[in-house]
Amino acid sequence: MTMTAYYNEIDPFAAQWLRNLIDEGLIADGDVDTRSIADVRADDLAGYRQHHFFAGIGGWSIALRQAGWPDDRPVFTGSPPCQPFSLAGRQAGIRDERHLAPEWIRLVRALRPPFIFGEQVAAAVAQDSWLDDLLDALEDEGYSTGAAVLPACSVGAPHIRQRLWFVGWLGNTGSTGLERLPGAEHCRSQPGRIPPGPPGPAPTTGCDSGSGPWDGFDRIPFPIGRPRPIQSGLSPMAHGIPARMGRLRAYGNAIVPPLAAEVIKTLMERMEVPVCS
């Protein structure tokens, strides 16, 4: 049987999580490859309709479904490792051995998927021309591109979590419309792109006070900092959760699917891509 999706994830814990999600039918049916992306060749990807690199715990597949994107419609996604650009790390940028975006571009160049979606930490906007290099490489291959920094709170999430979101599609068809999303800043589109500025705090006007999957949370006061939202009736501590560190790492690296879905839907509307009912 031909699988719909290819998932590439080097972390064993997250890879098993992906297999569990596939078994439960919560993400597109597919195969999980735990090799480094540097070892993946174009021939390995033949026969799949969706390709998810740095797949984490399947956030892009979930977001595509939320946006009405059918599992058998071709798409290429990637959330390259953020450690080279994260404010919490060494910030070695493109000199970091974990800078794997060029390997991702290598496979884009070989497969030429019609649509591309990706995510990265907001700090990558200004550091070492990461965003310019990525989008220039896509545009050299005939893609129109767009990018914007968007906060998770723009879709009602109880945290800011600013991230850089970028898209690409084959053909020169103008703006993506990402600049119209709530809280969008540092946008760049081709043609007529706006040069990105340094990442800053999320604009308060872009944050939704709460809706959707984050309804029903209580805000617990903490001695330091702002009140923290937790699910109603739960303790702020997480005692007794199996493999807690693995789960925390996976959640920390994951995208916010409802926000990714808004990015996807914006491009679908701009390109008049049919929605799967």
Beta strands, then each sheet from edge to edge (+ up, - down):
strand 1: 5-8
strand 2: 30-33
strand 3: 50-53
strand 4: 75-78
strand 5: 115-121
strand 6: 143-150
strand 7: 163-170
strand 8: 185-189
strand 9: 217-220
strand 10: 228-231
sheet 1: 2+ 1+ 3+ 4+ 5+ 7- 6+ 8-
sheet 2: 9+ 10-
end
